[in-house]
Amino acid sequence: MNILKQDLSSENTLIHSKSISQWCKSHPLVMNLIDTKPVFWENLRLEETQHALDKLAISKDNLLDSSDRLDRFAPFLSKVFSDIKDHGIIESELIKVDSLQDKLSEYFSIPLPGNLYLKCDHQLAISGSIKARGGFYEVLKLAEEIALSKGLISLNDNYSKLSDSSCQELFSKYKIVVGSTGNLGLSIGIMSKKIGFEVTVHMSSDAKQWKKDKLRDIGVKVYEYEGDYEEAVSAGRQTAKGDKYCHFIDDENSIDLFMGYAVAALRLENQLKAQSIIVDKDHPLFVYLPCGVGGAPGGICWGLKTVFKDNIHCFFAEPTHSPAMLLGLYTGLHEKISVADLGIDNKTQADGLAVGRPSGFVGKNLEHLINGCYTLSDDTMFELLALTYQCENLTLEPSAAAGIQGIKNVLENKTYLLKHELDTKLNNITHIAWTTGGNMVPKKQMEEFIGYGKQLLID
């Protein structure tokens, strides 16, 4: 039991002028969040998709522009990274996982109608995580802006010329700074070094040591902090202030990160068409996205809503000890509330999701678009990654397995299904769990992950 539960009647601890006991009365899920129990939350502020999209300052034109930018960089990426196979386009597979779905039905002890797929961002080239989308995009966009402003390229040029020594010499005058729990720092570090930028990553105590070592091995400056994600980001932001040659990548508020992630929606649309998967009112699409501060799932959710409108349902997955986005959305306080305010320790093995305070930018822009959130325990994530390995021979890190829980949470929530008139369409639903990282995890570490998950399943 969380220590705060023993003091719920106290009026001394106030969170935005309300005591914890008052919060529990007005927002009943708060009690379960405090006790770090798994919860499922349906967003009652959800609006008709186009109506919600029309309120925002970003549009499909911005999405298409971002996609075009990544296309322009394809020749450069193909030239400097030998492991990019598809002509410089970094994309992951969409795979149907019937064996896993059958096993999950047994594991959850409920029928799982519909079709389950994994969007395998854990296999994305170069960085092995979803952060290859937004992280790479923001670094590349900055490089393009610099090169265009100095007359080194035009929009119609072959961008492979950006690897020339003259461009590298120019880029070496610029610095990139980012705060991270792990995978974002990896993606920013890898791409920035390849471009030629000087790069510094400020990493929280939650970040795995192998990720810090990997960055240092390629020449990235890494600063470590005893505190959590917020401390690392704050330190990074502070060091970048006042330096016109230093660009701080703001995981909490960056529109460029957001748009880089959003391009995934256009790629997924093409993959669904290639596999003859229909998405319409009678064949809805459900997507389950692991969530840390919110930038990656937020960008993807916005992109998917822009493409598929009301035919898609997006849910964010968080650890029971780090329910930052759920708390921000549920209370309506967004970045003005932290899990620490409720005495929740923000300690999780899902390091990429170890965030105590959500992105206000994402929460406020998507509060009428996100269908809901759920939390799950670390042990459940380990069990799910072990099952995925056993059934599909795929290696996920704990945070990447969080989305797999979503199919169970939605299908057993009869109220949600009836409200959205889905009770007669269960067999037509396409479920996609977004697997966000794992391919760069050292073999020994991955074996420990899988071994621990298998043991939990036995016990």
C-alpha positions as CSV (number, residue, x, y, z in Angstrom):
1,M,0.0,0.0,0.0
2,N,1.3,3.5,-0.9
3,I,2.1,5.4,2.3
4,L,-0.2,8.2,1.2
5,K,-3.3,6.0,1.5
6,Q,-2.8,6.1,5.3
7,D,-3.3,9.9,5.2
8,L,-6.1,10.3,2.7
9,S,-8.3,12.2,5.2
10,S,-5.6,14.8,5.8
11,E,-6.3,18.2,4.5
12,N,-2.7,19.3,4.9
13,T,-1.5,18.0,1.5
14,L,-3.1,20.1,-1.2
15,I,-2.8,19.5,-4.9
16,H,-4.2,22.6,-6.8
17,S,-6.3,23.6,-3.8
18,K,-7.8,20.1,-3.2
19,S,-6.7,17.6,-0.6
20,I,-5.9,14.0,-1.7
21,S,-9.2,12.8,-0.2
22,Q,-11.1,15.4,-2.3
23,W,-9.3,14.3,-5.4
24,C,-10.2,10.7,-4.7
25,K,-13.9,11.6,-4.3
26,S,-14.0,13.7,-7.5
27,H,-11.7,11.4,-9.5
28,P,-12.2,7.9,-8.2
29,L,-9.4,6.4,-10.2
30,V,-6.9,8.4,-8.2
31,M,-7.2,5.9,-5.4
32,N,-6.1,3.1,-7.7
33,L,-3.3,5.2,-9.2
34,I,-2.0,5.9,-5.7
35,D,-2.1,2.2,-4.9
36,T,-0.3,1.5,-8.2
37,K,-3.1,-0.8,-9.3
38,P,-3.7,-1.4,-13.1
39,V,-6.5,0.9,-14.4
40,F,-8.3,1.5,-17.6
41,W,-9.5,5.0,-18.3
42,E,-11.9,6.1,-21.0
43,N,-11.6,9.7,-22.1
44,L,-15.0,11.3,-21.6
45,R,-13.7,14.5,-23.3
46,L,-13.4,12.7,-26.6
47,E,-14.9,14.6,-29.5
48,E,-15.8,13.9,-33.1
49,T,-12.4,13.6,-34.7
50,Q,-12.6,16.2,-37.5
51,H,-14.1,18.7,-35.0
52,A,-11.2,18.2,-32.6
53,L,-8.6,18.4,-35.4
54,D,-10.1,21.6,-36.7
55,K,-9.3,23.3,-33.4
56,L,-5.5,22.7,-33.8
57,A,-2.9,24.9,-35.4
58,I,-1.4,21.8,-37.3
59,S,-3.0,20.2,-40.3
60,K,-2.5,17.4,-42.8
61,D,-0.5,19.8,-44.9
62,N,2.1,19.9,-42.1
63,L,2.0,16.1,-42.1
64,L,2.7,15.8,-45.8
65,D,5.4,18.4,-45.6
66,S,7.2,16.4,-42.9
67,S,6.9,13.2,-45.0
68,D,8.4,15.0,-48.0
69,R,11.3,16.2,-45.8
70,L,12.1,12.6,-44.8
71,D,11.9,11.6,-48.5
72,R,14.4,14.3,-49.4
73,F,16.9,12.9,-46.8
74,A,16.6,9.3,-48.1
75,P,19.6,9.6,-50.4
76,F,21.7,10.9,-47.5
77,L,20.6,8.2,-45.1
78,S,21.2,5.5,-47.7
79,K,24.7,6.8,-48.2
80,V,25.8,7.1,-44.6
81,F,24.0,4.1,-43.1
82,S,24.7,0.8,-44.7
83,D,21.9,-1.0,-42.8
84,I,19.1,1.0,-44.4
85,K,17.7,-1.3,-47.0
86,D,14.7,0.5,-48.5
87,H,16.5,3.3,-50.4
88,G,17.0,5.5,-47.3
89,I,13.4,5.1,-45.9
90,I,13.5,4.1,-42.3
91,E,10.3,2.1,-41.6
92,S,9.2,-1.0,-39.7
93,E,7.1,-4.0,-40.6
94,L,3.5,-4.6,-39.8
95,I,3.1,-8.2,-38.9
96,K,0.1,-10.4,-38.1
97,V,0.7,-12.4,-34.9
98,D,-1.9,-15.2,-34.8
99,S,0.2,-17.5,-32.5
100,L,0.7,-14.7,-30.0
101,Q,-3.0,-13.8,-30.2
102,D,-4.0,-17.4,-29.4
103,K,-1.5,-17.5,-26.5
104,L,-2.8,-14.2,-25.2
105,S,-6.3,-15.5,-25.2
106,E,-5.1,-18.3,-22.9
107,Y,-3.0,-15.9,-20.8
108,F,-5.8,-13.4,-20.3
109,S,-8.5,-16.1,-20.0
110,I,-10.8,-14.3,-22.3
111,P,-11.7,-14.7,-26.1
112,L,-9.8,-12.2,-28.3
113,P,-11.8,-11.7,-31.5
114,G,-10.5,-9.6,-34.3
115,N,-7.0,-9.6,-35.7
116,L,-3.8,-8.7,-33.8
117,Y,-0.8,-7.1,-35.5
118,L,2.5,-5.7,-34.2
119,K,3.9,-2.5,-35.6
120,C,7.6,-3.4,-35.2
121,D,9.3,-0.2,-34.3
122,H,11.6,-2.2,-32.1
123,Q,13.2,-3.2,-35.4
124,L,13.6,0.3,-36.9
125,A,17.0,0.6,-38.5
126,I,19.9,2.4,-36.8
127,S,18.4,3.0,-33.3
128,G,16.1,0.0,-32.8
129,S,13.3,2.1,-31.4
130,I,10.4,4.4,-32.2
131,K,12.6,7.4,-31.4
132,A,14.2,6.9,-34.8
133,R,11.1,8.7,-36.1
134,G,10.8,11.9,-34.1
135,G,14.4,12.0,-32.9
136,F,15.9,11.6,-36.4
137,Y,13.4,14.0,-38.0
138,E,14.2,16.9,-35.7
139,V,18.0,16.5,-36.2
140,L,17.5,16.2,-40.0
141,K,15.2,19.2,-40.1
142,L,17.8,21.4,-38.3
143,A,20.5,20.2,-40.7
144,E,18.3,21.1,-43.7
145,E,17.6,24.6,-42.3
146,I,21.3,25.3,-41.7
147,A,22.4,23.9,-45.1
148,L,19.6,25.9,-47.0
149,S,20.4,29.1,-45.1
150,K,24.1,28.8,-46.0
151,G,23.4,27.9,-49.7
152,L,24.9,24.4,-49.5
153,I,21.8,22.8,-50.9
154,S,18.5,23.6,-52.6
155,L,15.2,21.6,-52.0
156,N,15.7,19.9,-55.4
157,D,19.2,18.7,-54.7
158,N,20.3,15.2,-54.0
159,Y,20.8,15.4,-50.2
160,S,23.6,12.8,-50.2
161,K,25.8,15.9,-50.7
162,L,25.2,16.7,-47.1
163,S,27.8,14.1,-46.2
164,D,30.5,16.1,-48.1
165,S,33.4,17.5,-46.0
166,S,32.2,21.1,-46.6
167,C,28.9,20.3,-45.0
168,Q,30.4,18.3,-42.2
169,E,32.7,21.3,-41.4
170,L,29.7,23.6,-41.2
171,F,27.7,21.3,-39.0
172,S,30.5,20.8,-36.6
173,K,30.0,24.4,-35.4
174,Y,26.6,23.5,-34.1
175,K,25.6,21.7,-30.9
176,I,22.6,19.5,-30.0
177,V,21.4,19.0,-26.5
178,V,18.7,16.6,-25.2
179,G,17.4,15.2,-21.9
180,S,16.3,11.5,-22.0
181,T,15.5,8.3,-20.2
182,G,17.3,6.4,-22.9
183,N,16.0,5.7,-26.4
184,L,15.5,9.4,-27.5
185,G,19.0,10.1,-26.4
186,L,20.3,7.2,-28.4
187,S,18.5,8.3,-31.6
188,I,19.5,11.9,-31.2
189,G,23.1,11.0,-30.4
190,I,23.5,8.5,-33.4
191,M,22.0,10.9,-36.0
192,S,23.6,14.0,-34.7
193,K,27.1,12.4,-34.8
194,K,26.4,11.2,-38.4
195,I,25.4,14.7,-39.5
196,G,28.5,16.2,-37.8
197,F,26.9,18.0,-34.9
198,E,28.5,18.1,-31.5
199,V,26.0,16.4,-29.2
200,T,25.3,16.1,-25.5
201,V,22.7,13.9,-23.8
202,H,21.6,14.4,-20.2
203,M,20.3,11.1,-18.9
204,S,18.2,10.3,-15.9
205,S,18.9,7.6,-13.3
206,D,16.3,5.4,-15.0
207,A,18.3,5.1,-18.2
208,K,20.0,1.7,-18.7
209,Q,23.8,1.7,-18.4
210,W,24.2,0.1,-21.8
211,K,22.5,3.0,-23.5
212,K,24.9,5.5,-21.8
213,D,27.8,3.3,-22.8
214,K,26.7,3.1,-26.4
215,L,26.4,6.8,-26.7
216,R,29.9,7.4,-25.2
217,D,31.3,4.8,-27.5
218,I,30.3,6.9,-30.5
219,G,31.6,10.1,-29.1
220,V,28.6,11.6,-27.5
221,K,28.9,13.6,-24.2
222,V,26.7,12.0,-21.6
223,Y,25.8,13.5,-18.2
224,E,24.1,11.4,-15.6
225,Y,21.7,12.5,-12.9
226,E,20.5,10.8,-9.7
227,G,17.0,12.2,-10.3
228,D,14.4,11.3,-12.8
229,Y,13.5,12.4,-16.3
230,E,12.5,15.9,-15.3
231,E,15.9,16.7,-13.7
232,A,17.7,15.5,-16.9
233,V,15.5,17.6,-19.2
234,S,15.8,20.6,-17.0
235,A,19.6,20.4,-16.9
236,G,19.8,20.0,-20.7
237,R,17.5,23.0,-21.2
238,Q,19.6,25.1,-18.9
239,T,22.9,24.3,-20.6
240,A,21.5,25.3,-24.1
241,K,20.3,28.7,-23.0
242,G,21.9,31.7,-24.6
243,D,24.0,29.8,-27.2
244,K,22.8,30.6,-30.7
245,Y,24.7,27.6,-32.1
246,C,23.1,25.2,-29.6
247,H,19.8,23.5,-30.3
248,F,17.9,22.0,-27.4
249,I,15.6,19.2,-28.4
250,D,12.6,19.5,-26.1
251,D,10.9,16.2,-25.7
252,E,8.1,17.8,-23.8
253,N,7.2,20.5,-26.2
254,S,8.8,20.0,-29.6
255,I,6.6,20.3,-32.6
256,D,9.3,18.9,-34.8
257,L,9.6,15.7,-32.8
258,F,5.8,15.4,-32.9
259,M,5.7,15.8,-36.7
260,G,8.4,13.2,-37.2
261,Y,6.4,10.7,-35.2
262,A,3.2,11.6,-37.1
263,V,4.6,10.6,-40.4
264,A,4.2,7.0,-39.2
265,A,0.5,7.3,-39.9
266,L,1.0,7.8,-43.6
267,R,3.4,4.8,-43.7
268,L,0.9,2.7,-41.8
269,E,-1.9,3.6,-44.1
270,N,0.1,2.3,-47.1
271,Q,1.0,-0.9,-45.2
272,L,-2.6,-1.6,-44.4
273,K,-3.6,-1.1,-48.0
274,A,-0.8,-3.4,-49.1
275,Q,-2.2,-6.1,-46.8
276,S,-5.8,-5.5,-47.9
277,I,-6.8,-4.5,-44.4
278,I,-9.9,-2.4,-44.5
279,V,-10.4,0.5,-42.1
280,D,-13.9,2.0,-42.0
281,K,-16.9,2.3,-39.7
282,D,-17.6,-1.4,-39.9
283,H,-13.9,-2.4,-39.7
284,P,-12.4,-0.1,-37.0
285,L,-8.7,0.1,-36.1
286,F,-7.5,0.0,-32.5
287,V,-3.9,1.1,-31.8
288,Y,-2.1,0.7,-28.5
289,L,0.9,3.0,-27.9
290,P,3.4,2.9,-25.0
291,C,3.6,6.3,-23.4
292,G,6.4,8.2,-21.6
293,V,6.2,12.0,-21.7
294,G,3.8,11.6,-24.6
295,G,5.6,13.0,-27.7
296,A,5.9,9.7,-29.7
297,P,2.4,8.3,-29.0
298,G,1.0,11.9,-29.3
299,G,2.4,12.5,-32.7
300,I,1.4,9.1,-34.0
301,C,-2.1,9.4,-32.5
302,W,-2.6,12.8,-34.2
303,G,-1.3,11.5,-37.5
304,L,-3.6,8.4,-37.3
305,K,-6.6,10.5,-36.4
306,T,-5.8,12.9,-39.3
307,V,-5.7,9.9,-41.7
308,F,-8.5,7.6,-40.3
309,K,-10.7,10.0,-38.5
310,D,-13.4,8.3,-36.3
311,N,-12.5,4.9,-37.5
312,I,-9.4,4.7,-35.3
313,H,-9.2,4.3,-31.5
314,C,-5.9,5.2,-29.9
315,F,-5.0,4.1,-26.4
316,F,-1.8,5.0,-24.4
317,A,-0.1,2.5,-22.1
318,E,1.9,3.4,-19.0
319,P,3.5,1.6,-16.1
320,T,1.5,1.6,-12.8
321,H,4.4,3.5,-11.2
322,S,4.6,6.2,-13.9
323,P,1.0,7.0,-15.0
324,A,1.9,10.6,-16.0
325,M,-0.2,11.1,-19.1
326,L,-3.2,9.3,-17.7
327,L,-3.1,11.5,-14.6
328,G,-2.7,14.7,-16.6
329,L,-5.6,13.9,-18.9
330,Y,-7.8,12.5,-16.2
331,T,-7.5,15.6,-14.0
332,G,-7.3,18.1,-16.8
333,L,-4.2,19.5,-15.2
334,H,-1.8,18.1,-17.8
335,E,1.8,19.2,-17.0
336,K,0.7,21.0,-13.9
337,I,0.5,17.7,-12.0
338,S,3.1,15.0,-11.4
339,V,2.8,11.4,-10.1
340,A,5.0,12.6,-7.3
341,D,2.2,14.8,-6.1
342,L,0.3,11.6,-5.3
343,G,3.3,9.9,-3.7
344,I,3.9,7.6,-6.7
345,D,7.6,6.8,-7.0
346,N,8.0,6.8,-10.8
347,K,10.2,3.7,-10.5
348,T,9.9,1.2,-13.4
349,Q,11.9,-1.2,-15.4
350,A,10.3,0.3,-18.5
351,D,12.9,3.0,-18.6
352,G,11.5,4.7,-21.7
353,L,8.2,5.2,-19.9
354,A,9.7,6.4,-16.6
355,V,8.2,9.9,-16.7
356,G,6.5,11.6,-13.8
357,R,5.1,14.7,-15.5
358,P,3.4,14.6,-18.9
359,S,3.9,16.8,-21.9
360,G,1.5,19.7,-21.7
361,F,1.8,20.3,-25.4
362,V,0.6,16.8,-26.2
363,G,-2.1,16.6,-23.5
364,K,-3.7,19.9,-24.3
365,N,-3.6,19.3,-28.1
366,L,-4.9,15.7,-27.9
367,E,-7.2,15.8,-24.9
368,H,-10.2,15.5,-27.3
369,L,-8.6,12.9,-29.6
370,I,-7.0,10.2,-27.3
371,N,-9.6,7.5,-26.7
372,G,-8.2,6.4,-23.3
373,C,-5.2,5.2,-21.3
374,Y,-4.4,2.2,-19.2
375,T,-1.7,1.1,-16.8
376,L,0.0,-2.2,-16.2
377,S,2.6,-3.6,-13.9
378,D,6.3,-4.2,-14.7
379,D,5.8,-7.9,-14.2
380,T,3.0,-8.0,-16.7
381,M,5.3,-6.3,-19.3
382,F,8.0,-8.9,-18.6
383,E,5.4,-11.7,-19.1
384,L,4.2,-10.2,-22.3
385,L,7.7,-9.8,-23.8
386,A,8.4,-13.4,-22.9
387,L,5.2,-14.6,-24.6
388,T,6.1,-12.5,-27.6
389,Y,9.5,-14.1,-27.8
390,Q,8.1,-17.6,-27.4
391,C,5.4,-17.2,-30.0
392,E,7.0,-14.9,-32.6
393,N,10.7,-14.9,-31.8
394,L,10.7,-11.1,-31.4
395,T,12.8,-9.4,-28.8
396,L,11.2,-6.5,-27.0
397,E,12.3,-4.4,-24.1
398,P,9.8,-4.1,-21.3
399,S,8.3,-0.7,-22.3
400,A,7.7,-2.1,-25.9
401,A,5.5,-4.8,-24.6
402,A,3.1,-2.4,-22.9
403,G,0.9,-2.0,-25.9
404,I,0.2,-5.8,-26.1
405,Q,-2.0,-5.5,-23.0
406,G,-4.4,-3.2,-24.8
407,I,-6.4,-5.8,-26.7
408,K,-7.5,-7.4,-23.5
409,N,-8.4,-4.1,-21.8
410,V,-10.6,-3.0,-24.6
411,L,-12.4,-6.2,-25.4
412,E,-13.4,-6.8,-21.8
413,N,-14.7,-3.2,-21.4
414,K,-18.3,-3.8,-22.6
415,T,-19.3,-0.2,-21.7
416,Y,-16.8,1.2,-24.1
417,L,-17.7,-1.2,-26.9
418,L,-21.4,-0.6,-26.6
419,K,-21.0,3.2,-26.4
420,H,-19.1,3.1,-29.7
421,E,-21.5,0.6,-31.3
422,L,-18.7,-2.0,-31.6
423,D,-20.3,-5.0,-29.8
424,T,-21.4,-6.5,-33.2
425,K,-18.1,-5.7,-34.9
426,L,-15.6,-7.5,-32.7
427,N,-14.5,-9.9,-35.4
428,N,-13.8,-7.0,-37.7
429,I,-11.5,-5.0,-35.5
430,T,-7.8,-4.7,-36.4
431,H,-5.7,-4.4,-33.2
432,I,-2.2,-3.0,-33.5
433,A,0.2,-3.0,-30.6
434,W,3.1,-0.6,-31.3
435,T,6.4,-2.3,-30.2
436,T,8.6,0.7,-29.5
437,G,12.1,-0.7,-28.7
438,G,14.3,-3.6,-28.1
439,N,16.6,-4.5,-31.0
440,M,19.6,-2.7,-29.6
441,V,19.4,-4.3,-26.1
442,P,22.6,-6.3,-25.5
443,K,22.1,-10.0,-25.9
444,K,22.8,-10.8,-22.2
445,Q,20.4,-8.1,-21.0
446,M,17.7,-9.4,-23.4
447,E,18.2,-13.0,-22.2
448,E,17.7,-11.7,-18.6
449,F,14.5,-9.9,-19.6
450,I,13.1,-13.1,-21.3
451,G,14.3,-15.4,-18.5
452,Y,12.6,-13.2,-15.9
453,G,9.4,-13.1,-17.9
454,K,9.3,-16.9,-18.4
455,Q,9.9,-17.4,-14.7
456,L,6.9,-15.1,-13.8
457,L,4.8,-17.1,-16.2
458,I,5.7,-20.4,-14.5
459,D,5.2,-18.9,-11.0
